[in-house]
Amino acid sequence: MADFKAWLQQHWPVVKAALLTGEYMPNAVRKVEMPKPNGGVRTLGMPTVLDRPIQQALLQVLQPEFESGFSEHSYGFRPGRNAWQAVQRAQDYIREGRHWVVDLDLEKFFDLVNHDIPMSRVARKVKDERILKLIRRCLEAGLMTDRIVSMRTEGTPQGGPLSPLLSNILLTDLDRELERRGHRFCRYADDCNIYVGSEQAGQRAMATITGYLECRLKLRVNREKSAVARPWRRKFLGYSFTWHKQMRLRIAVSSIKRLKDRVREIVVGNASRNLGATIKTT
Protein backbone atom coordinates (compact mmCIF):
# COMPACT_ATOMS: atom_id res chain seq x y z
CA MET A 1 0.00 0.00 0.00
CA ALA A 2 2.92 2.36 0.71
CA ASP A 3 4.24 1.63 -2.81
CA PHE A 4 0.84 2.46 -4.30
CA LYS A 5 0.65 5.73 -2.37
CA ALA A 6 4.02 6.76 -3.74
CA TRP A 7 2.99 5.72 -7.26
CA LEU A 8 -0.27 7.64 -6.99
CA GLN A 9 1.43 10.82 -5.79
CA GLN A 10 3.56 10.73 -8.89
CA HIS A 11 0.99 9.65 -11.48
CA TRP A 12 -2.32 11.05 -10.20
CA PRO A 13 -2.20 14.22 -12.36
CA VAL A 14 -2.13 12.03 -15.48
CA VAL A 15 -4.89 9.73 -14.19
CA LYS A 16 -7.03 12.70 -13.19
CA ALA A 17 -6.61 14.34 -16.59
CA ALA A 18 -7.65 11.10 -18.34
CA LEU A 19 -10.75 10.83 -16.14
CA LEU A 20 -11.76 14.45 -16.79
CA THR A 21 -11.36 14.13 -20.56
CA GLY A 22 -13.17 10.79 -20.72
CA GLU A 23 -10.08 8.94 -21.96
CA TYR A 24 -9.36 6.78 -18.90
CA MET A 25 -9.26 3.04 -19.63
CA PRO A 26 -9.80 0.68 -16.67
CA ASN A 27 -7.42 -2.24 -16.40
CA ALA A 28 -8.44 -5.88 -16.70
CA VAL A 29 -9.96 -7.36 -13.55
CA ARG A 30 -8.38 -10.42 -11.93
CA LYS A 31 -10.53 -13.54 -12.15
CA VAL A 32 -11.07 -15.32 -8.84
CA GLU A 33 -13.29 -18.39 -8.53
CA MET A 34 -15.03 -19.02 -5.22
CA PRO A 35 -16.77 -22.37 -4.56
CA LYS A 36 -20.54 -22.14 -4.08
CA PRO A 37 -22.17 -23.93 -1.13
CA ASN A 38 -24.28 -26.11 -3.44
CA GLY A 39 -21.55 -26.86 -5.95
CA GLY A 40 -20.06 -24.98 -8.84
CA VAL A 41 -18.09 -21.76 -8.59
CA ARG A 42 -18.84 -18.05 -8.39
CA THR A 43 -16.64 -15.91 -10.64
CA LEU A 44 -15.34 -12.72 -9.07
CA GLY A 45 -13.63 -9.91 -10.95
CA MET A 46 -11.22 -8.02 -8.71
CA PRO A 47 -10.33 -4.51 -9.99
CA THR A 48 -6.78 -3.23 -9.70
CA VAL A 49 -5.72 -1.18 -6.70
CA LEU A 50 -6.16 1.97 -8.83
CA ASP A 51 -9.53 1.09 -10.39
CA ARG A 52 -11.15 0.10 -7.11
CA PRO A 53 -11.13 3.64 -5.60
CA ILE A 54 -12.25 5.05 -8.97
CA GLN A 55 -15.24 2.69 -8.94
CA GLN A 56 -15.88 3.55 -5.29
CA ALA A 57 -15.94 7.27 -6.17
CA LEU A 58 -18.49 6.56 -8.91
CA LEU A 59 -20.58 4.54 -6.46
CA GLN A 60 -20.61 7.30 -3.84
CA VAL A 61 -21.92 9.82 -6.39
CA LEU A 62 -24.36 7.51 -8.21
CA GLN A 63 -25.89 5.65 -5.24
CA PRO A 64 -27.85 8.67 -3.89
CA GLU A 65 -29.10 9.47 -7.39
CA PHE A 66 -30.66 6.03 -7.84
CA GLU A 67 -31.49 5.04 -4.25
CA SER A 68 -34.75 7.00 -4.08
CA GLY A 69 -36.05 5.14 -7.13
CA PHE A 70 -35.44 1.64 -5.78
CA SER A 71 -38.24 -0.59 -4.55
CA GLU A 72 -39.23 -1.02 -0.91
CA HIS A 73 -39.04 -4.76 -1.59
CA SER A 74 -35.31 -4.62 -2.47
CA TYR A 75 -32.91 -5.26 0.42
CA GLY A 76 -29.50 -6.09 -1.05
CA PHE A 77 -26.51 -3.74 -1.14
CA ARG A 78 -28.47 -0.68 -0.04
CA PRO A 79 -27.82 1.75 2.83
CA GLY A 80 -29.79 0.80 5.93
CA ARG A 81 -31.05 -2.47 4.45
CA ASN A 82 -29.90 -6.04 4.98
CA ALA A 83 -30.67 -9.72 4.52
CA TRP A 84 -32.22 -10.07 7.98
CA GLN A 85 -34.88 -7.48 7.10
CA ALA A 86 -35.69 -9.41 3.91
CA VAL A 87 -36.10 -12.66 5.84
CA GLN A 88 -38.36 -11.01 8.41
CA ARG A 89 -40.53 -9.53 5.65
CA ALA A 90 -40.81 -12.97 4.07
CA GLN A 91 -41.93 -14.30 7.44
CA ASP A 92 -44.65 -11.61 7.57
CA TYR A 93 -45.98 -12.67 4.16
CA ILE A 94 -46.24 -16.29 5.28
CA ARG A 95 -48.05 -15.28 8.47
CA GLU A 96 -50.52 -13.36 6.34
CA GLY A 97 -51.52 -16.64 4.72
CA ARG A 98 -49.30 -16.79 1.64
CA HIS A 99 -48.18 -20.36 2.12
CA TRP A 100 -46.58 -20.88 -1.30
CA VAL A 101 -43.35 -19.38 -2.57
CA VAL A 102 -42.07 -18.81 -6.10
CA ASP A 103 -38.34 -19.23 -5.60
CA LEU A 104 -36.60 -17.72 -8.64
CA ASP A 105 -32.99 -18.63 -9.36
CA LEU A 106 -31.25 -16.47 -11.97
CA GLU A 107 -28.60 -18.50 -13.75
CA LYS A 108 -25.13 -16.91 -13.45
CA PHE A 109 -26.72 -13.49 -13.13
CA PHE A 110 -23.52 -11.50 -12.59
CA ASP A 111 -21.77 -13.35 -15.44
CA LEU A 112 -24.48 -12.96 -18.10
CA VAL A 113 -25.89 -9.45 -17.75
CA ASN A 114 -26.38 -7.77 -21.13
CA HIS A 115 -24.35 -4.54 -20.88
CA ASP A 116 -26.76 -2.45 -22.97
CA ILE A 117 -29.68 -2.91 -20.57
CA PRO A 118 -28.14 -1.54 -17.33
CA MET A 119 -26.37 1.19 -19.35
CA SER A 120 -29.68 2.35 -20.80
CA ARG A 121 -31.12 2.58 -17.26
CA VAL A 122 -28.08 4.49 -16.00
CA ALA A 123 -28.37 6.92 -18.92
CA ARG A 124 -31.89 7.90 -17.82
CA LYS A 125 -30.33 9.79 -14.89
CA VAL A 126 -26.70 10.33 -15.88
CA LYS A 127 -26.18 12.74 -18.77
CA ASP A 128 -22.42 13.21 -18.57
CA GLU A 129 -20.99 11.23 -21.49
CA ARG A 130 -17.64 10.88 -19.71
CA ILE A 131 -19.28 9.06 -16.79
CA LEU A 132 -21.34 6.83 -19.06
CA LYS A 133 -18.24 5.94 -21.06
CA LEU A 134 -16.28 5.15 -17.89
CA ILE A 135 -19.03 2.89 -16.51
CA ARG A 136 -19.28 0.98 -19.78
CA ARG A 137 -15.51 0.57 -19.89
CA CYS A 138 -15.62 -0.83 -16.34
CA LEU A 139 -18.23 -3.33 -17.55
CA GLU A 140 -16.18 -4.27 -20.58
CA ALA A 141 -12.79 -4.50 -18.84
CA GLY A 142 -11.07 -7.77 -19.68
CA LEU A 143 -10.87 -10.73 -17.32
CA MET A 144 -7.34 -11.81 -16.41
CA THR A 145 -6.58 -15.45 -15.69
CA ASP A 146 -2.96 -16.51 -15.16
CA ARG A 147 -1.83 -13.23 -16.78
CA ILE A 148 -3.91 -13.94 -19.90
CA VAL A 149 -6.64 -11.38 -20.57
CA SER A 150 -9.90 -12.44 -22.21
CA MET A 151 -12.35 -9.84 -23.47
CA ARG A 152 -15.89 -9.65 -22.09
CA THR A 153 -19.07 -8.71 -23.92
CA GLU A 154 -21.49 -9.46 -21.07
CA GLY A 155 -21.60 -9.73 -17.30
CA THR A 156 -20.67 -7.54 -14.36
CA PRO A 157 -18.53 -9.84 -12.19
CA GLN A 158 -18.85 -9.45 -8.44
CA GLY A 159 -15.83 -8.02 -6.73
CA GLY A 160 -15.90 -4.36 -7.75
CA PRO A 161 -17.81 -1.59 -5.93
CA LEU A 162 -20.00 -0.78 -8.95
CA SER A 163 -21.35 -4.29 -9.59
CA PRO A 164 -24.00 -4.36 -6.79
CA LEU A 165 -25.37 -0.93 -7.75
CA LEU A 166 -25.64 -1.86 -11.43
CA SER A 167 -27.43 -5.09 -10.50
CA ASN A 168 -29.99 -3.14 -8.44
CA ILE A 169 -30.48 -0.62 -11.25
CA LEU A 170 -31.22 -3.44 -13.69
CA LEU A 171 -33.39 -5.54 -11.37
CA THR A 172 -35.51 -2.55 -10.36
CA ASP A 173 -37.34 -3.29 -13.62
CA LEU A 174 -38.23 -6.70 -12.17
CA ASP A 175 -39.36 -5.07 -8.90
CA ARG A 176 -41.68 -2.67 -10.73
CA GLU A 177 -43.16 -5.47 -12.82
CA LEU A 178 -43.88 -7.53 -9.70
CA GLU A 179 -45.44 -4.49 -8.01
CA ARG A 180 -47.54 -3.80 -11.09
CA ARG A 181 -48.91 -7.33 -10.86
CA GLY A 182 -49.67 -6.89 -7.15
CA HIS A 183 -47.23 -9.53 -5.91
CA ARG A 184 -45.75 -9.72 -2.41
CA PHE A 185 -42.06 -10.39 -2.73
CA CYS A 186 -38.57 -9.92 -1.30
CA ARG A 187 -35.47 -9.41 -3.40
CA TYR A 188 -31.87 -9.42 -2.20
CA ALA A 189 -29.62 -8.79 -5.21
CA ASP A 190 -30.45 -11.65 -7.59
CA ASP A 191 -32.30 -13.73 -4.96
CA CYS A 192 -36.03 -13.16 -5.37
CA ASN A 193 -38.92 -14.91 -3.61
CA ILE A 194 -42.57 -14.23 -4.41
CA TYR A 195 -45.20 -15.26 -1.83
CA VAL A 196 -48.65 -16.33 -3.04
CA GLY A 197 -51.75 -18.02 -1.65
CA SER A 198 -51.94 -21.15 -3.79
CA GLU A 199 -49.86 -23.47 -5.94
CA GLN A 200 -51.83 -22.45 -9.04
CA ALA A 201 -51.08 -18.78 -8.42
CA GLY A 202 -47.44 -19.69 -7.95
CA GLN A 203 -47.26 -21.59 -11.23
CA ARG A 204 -48.85 -18.67 -13.08
CA ALA A 205 -46.39 -16.22 -11.49
CA MET A 206 -43.44 -18.47 -12.30
CA ALA A 207 -44.44 -18.68 -15.97
CA THR A 208 -45.16 -14.97 -16.49
CA ILE A 209 -42.15 -13.66 -14.56
CA THR A 210 -39.80 -16.14 -16.23
CA GLY A 211 -41.03 -14.86 -19.60
CA TYR A 212 -40.51 -11.27 -18.49
CA LEU A 213 -36.97 -11.90 -17.24
CA GLU A 214 -35.86 -13.77 -20.31
CA CYS A 215 -37.57 -11.67 -22.98
CA ARG A 216 -37.35 -8.16 -21.54
CA LEU A 217 -34.20 -8.25 -19.39
CA LYS A 218 -32.30 -10.94 -21.34
CA LEU A 219 -31.63 -12.95 -18.16
CA ARG A 220 -31.79 -16.71 -17.73
CA VAL A 221 -33.92 -18.49 -15.15
CA ASN A 222 -32.43 -21.75 -13.90
CA ARG A 223 -35.36 -24.18 -14.22
CA GLU A 224 -33.64 -26.86 -12.16
CA LYS A 225 -33.04 -24.65 -9.12
CA SER A 226 -36.22 -22.54 -9.33
CA ALA A 227 -39.44 -23.93 -7.88
CA VAL A 228 -42.98 -23.31 -6.67
CA ALA A 229 -43.13 -24.90 -3.23
CA ARG A 230 -44.06 -24.50 0.41
CA PRO A 231 -41.76 -21.96 2.08
CA TRP A 232 -40.66 -24.46 4.71
CA ARG A 233 -39.33 -26.70 1.93
CA ARG A 234 -37.10 -23.96 0.52
CA LYS A 235 -34.45 -21.65 1.95
CA PHE A 236 -34.02 -17.92 1.58
CA LEU A 237 -30.74 -16.14 2.37
CA GLY A 238 -29.56 -18.98 4.60
CA TYR A 239 -32.87 -19.33 6.49
CA SER A 240 -35.89 -21.57 6.28
CA PHE A 241 -39.20 -21.80 8.17
CA THR A 242 -41.00 -24.31 10.36
CA TRP A 243 -44.74 -24.85 10.28
CA HIS A 244 -46.01 -26.88 13.19
CA LYS A 245 -48.13 -25.17 15.85
CA GLN A 246 -46.78 -21.82 14.69
CA MET A 247 -44.48 -20.53 11.99
CA ARG A 248 -40.92 -19.85 13.08
CA LEU A 249 -37.65 -18.90 11.44
CA ARG A 250 -34.81 -21.36 11.53
CA ILE A 251 -31.32 -21.49 10.11
CA ALA A 252 -31.35 -23.69 7.01
CA VAL A 253 -29.90 -27.17 7.45
CA SER A 254 -27.39 -26.56 4.65
CA SER A 255 -26.16 -23.39 6.40
CA ILE A 256 -25.56 -25.29 9.64
CA LYS A 257 -23.72 -28.02 7.73
CA ARG A 258 -21.43 -25.44 6.10
CA LEU A 259 -20.64 -23.95 9.51
CA LYS A 260 -19.84 -27.37 10.97
CA ASP A 261 -17.64 -28.23 7.99
CA ARG A 262 -15.76 -24.94 8.37
CA VAL A 263 -15.25 -25.46 12.11
CA ARG A 264 -14.01 -28.97 11.41
CA GLU A 265 -11.48 -27.63 8.90
CA ILE A 266 -10.18 -25.16 11.46
CA VAL A 267 -10.06 -27.55 14.42
CA VAL A 268 -8.59 -30.64 12.76
CA GLY A 269 -4.82 -30.42 13.06
CA ASN A 270 -5.02 -27.59 15.58
CA ALA A 271 -5.95 -29.59 18.65
CA SER A 272 -2.58 -28.96 20.29
CA ARG A 273 -2.59 -25.21 19.57
CA ASN A 274 -3.64 -22.53 21.98
CA LEU A 275 -7.33 -21.67 21.44
CA GLY A 276 -6.65 -17.93 21.39
CA ALA A 277 -3.93 -18.34 18.78
CA THR A 278 -6.20 -20.46 16.58
CA ILE A 279 -8.98 -17.86 16.72
CA LYS A 280 -6.59 -15.06 15.78
CA THR A 281 -5.24 -16.89 12.75
CA THR A 282 -8.70 -17.68 11.39
Disulfide bonds with the S-S distance in Angstrom:
none
